[in-house]
Amino acid sequence: MPYIKSGDGRREKLQNGEPALTAGELNYQIFYYFKYRCGVPDVVIIKDFVDQFLEGKISYQRYNDMTGCLIRCAKEVERRLGTNAHLLIEIMDSYDREIANYEDVKIRENTDV
């Protein structure tokens, strides 16, 4: 679980919905949402966090960071909060087509493995 330093205002910005700049910040933002802001998790809010993270920065690394973040965050939510976080895996899976389309473009551009 990443920890965002306190005292520089970044935590507060993430807590108030400012886009995450790194996978660690995205993980923090989603975990914070689960811990403090939700009774029943809202897919739309979490998906907005992810979409903002990806916006304009599409790359293999960004998709990999996002998927890794959602998996690790789901495990931490379940471990530390005792809350089922399968929703995060479902959100990750919802990007499969987008990621596959990106991969197909890159195969055409760079040839296959």
N, C-alpha and C positions, 0 to 999 in steps of 0.2 A: 504494500500500500504506500503510495507516495505521500510525502508530507510537504505541504506548501508552507514556507516560512511565514511566521506572523510578523506584523509590524510594518510591512511595506504596502499594505492595502490590497494585495493580490487576492488573498482569501476572500475578503469582502466582495470584491468584484466578481469572483467566480460564484459566490453564494447568491449574488443578485443577478446572475444570468449572463455576465459578460462572456464572450466566447473563450473557450480554453485554447491555449496556444500550443500545448504539448499533451502527449498521452497522459502524463502524470497529472496535469491539471484537469483533463477530462475525467480521469478516474476520481480525483478529489471531488469534482463537481457532482458527479453522479452519486458517489457514496454519501456526500453531504445531503443531497436531496433525499436519499433513502432514509438517512438517519434523522433528519430534522423536519422535513417538509411534507412527508407523505403519509397518509393513512393507507390508501390504496394507490400504488404507483401509477402515474399517468404516462402512458406510452408516448403521447404527443410531446410532453415536456422533455423526456429523456431523448427522444428522437431529435428534437430541436437542438439539444446540447451537441449531439453527434453531428448533425447536419452543419451546424456552425463551425465545428472543429474541421470538417472536411471542406467546407466552402472555399472554392478557389485554389485549393492546395492538393488537388488529386495527384496521387502518385502511389506506387506500390508501397512505399514506406508508410504513407499516411493511412492507407487501408489496413496495413499490418498493425500499425499503432492502435488504430480504432478497434480492430477485432481483439487484439491482445488486451486492451483496456477493458472491454466489456466482459471478457472471460474472467480476468483477474478481479474485477470489481464485483461480479456476481459471486465469486467464491468468498470474497471478504464480507459482502453483505450477509451471506448465509452463515459464515463462521462467527462474525462479530455481533451481528444483530439478530441472528436466528430467524431471519426472514427469507422466504423463498424468493430467489432472484432470477428464476428461469426466464422472466420477462426480458432480461438483458441479453440472454442467448437468442431469444426470438427476434429481438431488435437486430442483433448482429446478423442473424440468418436473413433478415429482410434486405440486406445489402448484397446478397449473393449474386443476383442478376447484374446489378451495377458493377460489381467487381469483375464478374465474368466478361461483361462487355468491355471493360477497361483492358483486361488481359487479352481479349481477342484483337483489339486495336494494336496493342503492343506487339503481338505476334506478327501481325501484318507489317508493322513498321520495322521490326528488328529480326524477323524470322523466328521460328520456334526453337526450342532447346534442342 
